[in-house]
Amino acid sequence: MTETSTTPPLPYHLAGRTRGLPFRWRLLIPVIVALIVVDAFPLTYAFVASLQRFLLSGTDLSRPFTGLQNYLDFASTAEFAKAAWNTVVLSASVVTLEIAIGFALAYLLALRDLRFRNLYFLVFMIPLLLSPVAVGLSWRLILHPDLGILNWVLGLVGLPKFAWLGDVDLAMPTVIAVDVWHETSALILIFYAGLQALPHEPIEAARVDGASGRQILRHIVLPLMAPIIVVAVLIRLVSAVKTYDLIYILTRGGPGTATETVSFLIWRTGLAGPLDVGKAAAGSIVLLLVIVVLTYFLLRATDRAAAME
């Protein structure tokens, strides 16, 4: 009669180790593979292309090595200077307006005695449900100089019509306004969640001591919300610097180059104009480095704000 083994089975986490890679690391394999395919390979390919003379037009497909020449050619043009300035104006404007409006509306929604809160919240969240393409197409119809409802309403009250997207002086403010309409709802959601998570004890103590609503906002709410505000600025600033889809749908960078951003210039250089993929790849790397630098400084600001809390 054979003797049965009474050795207890190994725990699950130890059994996984005996088969090679720990179980928790095996769970990460699909994520690592996806990151390599989706991020690492395209980024490496773009960097290699930025160091070559890579033209889709013509018959020369040799792609010789050019070093940093593409970077110098892309950054030294007047088009890049104009696009960079437009990007700064657009990013600074939309981030400032959206942070201010989003926080103000979120603060009003968080008031204790507000009636119809859910209705207001539902209305404010509608733009968040729409894609940038749908927003761009809808506003392009609204802002049409002849058929748009906005100029029709202005005509009813005796005001002149405007070429909102066709005037050099009005195109960029109009794009900023549309972006603010679309993106502010996301910031309302972020700030509202942050306000709901604030501790109630300091606010109630300030009310008992006779502090006004403005004093509570300035000396208690804003300091406690500082880390969340910095994170919101980081999210929107990175997104605003990369703005492309709304520009493409509304103005195609026009009139002229009045609303052309760096992202749109990269697209036009590589896929719509001279088909210079090498120069467009160099522009993409430059834009990536700018975003990384902005992210680094904003994360440092986040750490400082968290330390002061």
Secondary structure as UniProt FT lines:
FT   HELIX           12..18
FT   HELIX           23..35
FT   HELIX           36..40
FT   HELIX           41..50
FT   TURN            67..68
FT   HELIX           69..75
FT   HELIX           78..109
FT   TURN            112..113
FT   HELIX           117..125
FT   HELIX           127..129
FT   HELIX           132..142
FT   TURN            145..147
FT   HELIX           149..156
FT   TURN            157..158
FT   TURN            164..166
FT   HELIX           168..196
FT   HELIX           200..208
FT   TURN            209..210
FT   HELIX           213..216
FT   HELIX           217..221
FT   HELIX           222..241
FT   HELIX           245..250
FT   TURN            251..253
FT   TURN            256..259
FT   HELIX           262..267
FT   HELIX           268..272
FT   HELIX           277..308
//
